[in-house]
Amino acid sequence: MKDNKDKEEKRPPEAEAPPEPEAQEPQPQEEDALEKLQAELAAQKDQYLRVLAEYDNFRKRTAAEKAGIYNNAVSDTVQAILPIADNIERALGQENASAEDMRKGVEMIQAQIEAAFEKLGMTAVGEAGEAFDPKLHNAVAHIEDENLGENVIAAVFQKGYKLGDRVVRFAMVQVAN
């Protein structure tokens, strides 16, 4: 029996379980603070969800407005060009038109195109005699001409166009000297 006693005595101290602390009931002040924090968390969560929903609605509304603006711009452009297309169709439908009448018709269509561009805010760039500007012109040829100054446009092969400050198409030009 002595051996059993020795075994019991030689037990490591961590083998014995420490007594469990008794669960303490929260104090009334702690309960009030806990309830207050839970209410504040619920209010913050509600506010977060509202802001998230508002942002999602804003994003959808902005995308719809952007699509609407694009569609309006395209529609306005097409409306400005449709009368020109109608006149071209009428001109092509003429069976017994003289060359002079056809020329007059084409000149009228040209004037109509210029008026439509003006209405849309488009301006032509690249006239012979202007100074060459690489921000507006694309030099495709070069000549030596003593009558013209240096970096002056000698001829325009294709007009360029600007919409406000944005270049829509560069003018293709011949530059002198």
C-alpha positions as CSV (number, residue, x, y, z in Angstrom):
1,M,0.0,0.0,0.0
2,K,2.8,2.2,0.5
3,D,3.5,2.1,-3.2
4,N,0.0,3.6,-3.9
5,K,0.7,6.4,-1.5
6,D,4.0,7.2,-3.2
7,K,2.3,7.3,-6.5
8,E,-0.4,9.6,-5.2
9,E,2.2,11.9,-3.7
10,K,4.4,12.0,-6.8
11,R,1.6,13.2,-9.0
12,P,2.5,16.4,-10.8
13,P,0.7,19.5,-9.6
14,E,-0.8,20.3,-13.0
15,A,-2.7,17.0,-13.0
16,E,-5.0,18.4,-10.3
17,A,-7.7,20.6,-11.7
18,P,-7.9,24.0,-10.2
19,P,-11.2,24.8,-8.8
20,E,-13.5,26.5,-11.3
21,P,-14.4,30.1,-10.5
22,E,-18.0,30.6,-9.8
23,A,-19.9,32.5,-12.5
24,Q,-20.5,36.0,-11.4
25,E,-23.7,37.7,-12.4
26,P,-23.1,41.0,-14.3
27,Q,-23.5,44.1,-12.3
28,P,-26.5,46.3,-13.2
29,Q,-24.1,49.0,-14.4
30,E,-22.4,46.5,-16.7
31,E,-25.7,45.3,-18.0
32,D,-26.7,48.9,-18.8
33,A,-23.4,49.6,-20.5
34,L,-23.7,46.4,-22.5
35,E,-27.3,47.2,-23.6
36,K,-26.1,50.7,-24.6
37,L,-23.3,49.4,-26.7
38,Q,-25.5,46.8,-28.4
39,A,-28.0,49.6,-29.2
40,E,-25.2,51.8,-30.6
41,L,-23.9,48.9,-32.7
42,A,-27.4,48.3,-34.1
43,A,-27.8,52.0,-35.0
44,Q,-24.4,52.0,-36.7
45,K,-25.2,48.9,-38.6
46,D,-28.5,50.4,-39.7
47,Q,-26.8,53.6,-40.8
48,Y,-24.2,51.6,-42.7
49,L,-26.9,49.6,-44.6
50,R,-28.7,52.8,-45.5
51,V,-25.6,54.5,-46.8
52,L,-24.8,51.3,-48.8
53,A,-28.2,51.3,-50.3
54,E,-28.0,55.0,-51.2
55,Y,-24.6,54.5,-52.9
56,D,-26.0,51.6,-54.9
57,N,-29.0,53.7,-56.0
58,F,-26.6,56.6,-56.9
59,R,-24.4,54.3,-59.0
60,K,-27.4,52.9,-60.9
61,R,-28.9,56.4,-61.4
62,T,-25.6,57.8,-62.7
63,A,-25.2,54.9,-65.1
64,A,-28.7,55.5,-66.4
65,E,-28.0,59.2,-66.8
66,K,-24.8,58.5,-68.7
67,A,-26.5,56.2,-71.1
68,G,-29.3,58.8,-71.6
69,I,-26.8,61.6,-72.3
70,Y,-25.0,59.4,-74.9
71,N,-28.3,58.5,-76.6
72,N,-29.4,62.1,-76.6
73,A,-26.1,63.2,-78.2
74,V,-26.4,60.5,-80.9
75,S,-30.0,61.4,-81.5
76,D,-29.1,65.2,-81.9
77,T,-26.3,64.4,-84.3
78,V,-28.5,62.1,-86.4
79,Q,-31.3,64.7,-86.5
80,A,-28.8,67.3,-87.8
81,I,-27.6,64.9,-90.6
82,L,-31.0,63.4,-91.7
83,P,-32.0,66.4,-93.8
84,I,-28.7,66.1,-95.7
85,A,-29.3,62.4,-96.3
86,D,-32.8,63.2,-97.6
87,N,-31.4,65.7,-100.0
88,I,-28.8,63.4,-101.3
89,E,-31.5,60.7,-101.9
90,R,-33.6,63.3,-103.8
91,A,-30.7,64.3,-105.9
92,L,-29.9,60.7,-106.8
93,G,-33.6,60.2,-107.7
94,Q,-33.4,62.8,-110.5
95,E,-33.4,61.2,-113.9
96,N,-33.2,64.1,-116.2
97,A,-30.9,66.5,-114.3
98,S,-28.2,68.5,-116.1
99,A,-24.6,68.6,-114.8
100,E,-25.1,72.2,-113.8
101,D,-28.3,71.3,-111.8
102,M,-26.4,68.4,-110.1
103,R,-23.5,70.8,-109.2
104,K,-26.0,73.2,-107.7
105,G,-27.6,70.4,-105.7
106,V,-24.2,69.2,-104.4
107,E,-23.3,72.8,-103.4
108,M,-26.6,73.1,-101.5
109,I,-25.9,69.9,-99.7
110,Q,-22.3,71.1,-98.9
111,A,-23.9,74.3,-97.4
112,Q,-26.3,72.2,-95.4
113,I,-23.5,70.0,-94.0
114,E,-21.5,73.1,-93.0
115,A,-24.7,74.5,-91.2
116,A,-25.2,71.1,-89.4
117,F,-21.6,71.1,-88.3
118,E,-21.9,74.7,-87.0
119,K,-25.1,73.7,-85.1
120,L,-23.2,70.8,-83.5
121,G,-20.2,73.0,-82.6
122,M,-17.8,71.6,-85.2
123,T,-15.3,73.9,-86.7
124,A,-13.1,73.2,-89.7
125,V,-9.3,73.5,-89.4
126,G,-6.6,73.7,-92.0
127,E,-6.7,76.4,-94.6
128,A,-4.0,77.2,-97.2
129,G,-1.9,80.1,-95.9
130,E,-2.3,79.3,-92.2
131,A,0.7,78.5,-90.0
132,F,1.3,74.7,-89.6
133,D,0.3,73.5,-86.1
134,P,1.1,69.8,-85.4
135,K,-1.7,69.8,-82.8
136,L,-4.2,70.4,-85.6
137,H,-2.5,69.4,-88.9
138,N,-0.9,66.3,-90.2
139,A,1.8,67.1,-92.7
140,V,1.8,64.5,-95.5
141,A,3.9,66.5,-98.0
142,H,6.6,69.2,-98.1
143,I,7.5,71.7,-100.8
144,E,10.0,74.4,-101.3
145,D,8.2,77.7,-102.3
146,E,9.8,81.1,-102.0
147,N,6.4,82.8,-102.2
148,L,5.3,81.2,-98.9
149,G,6.9,81.6,-95.5
150,E,8.4,78.9,-93.3
151,N,6.0,76.2,-91.9
152,V,3.0,77.6,-93.8
153,I,0.3,75.3,-95.2
154,A,0.6,75.3,-99.0
155,A,-2.3,73.0,-99.8
156,V,-5.0,71.1,-97.9
157,F,-5.7,67.6,-99.0
158,Q,-8.4,66.9,-96.4
159,K,-10.0,69.3,-93.9
160,G,-9.7,68.7,-90.3
161,Y,-12.4,69.3,-87.7
162,K,-12.5,70.3,-84.0
163,L,-15.4,69.9,-81.5
164,G,-14.7,72.5,-78.9
165,D,-11.0,72.0,-78.0
166,R,-11.0,68.4,-79.0
167,V,-9.6,67.5,-82.5
168,V,-12.0,65.1,-84.2
169,R,-9.9,64.7,-87.3
170,F,-6.5,66.2,-88.2
171,A,-6.2,68.2,-91.4
172,M,-4.0,66.5,-94.0
173,V,-1.8,69.3,-95.4
174,Q,1.2,70.1,-97.6
175,V,3.7,72.3,-95.8
176,A,6.0,74.8,-97.4
177,N,9.7,75.4,-96.6
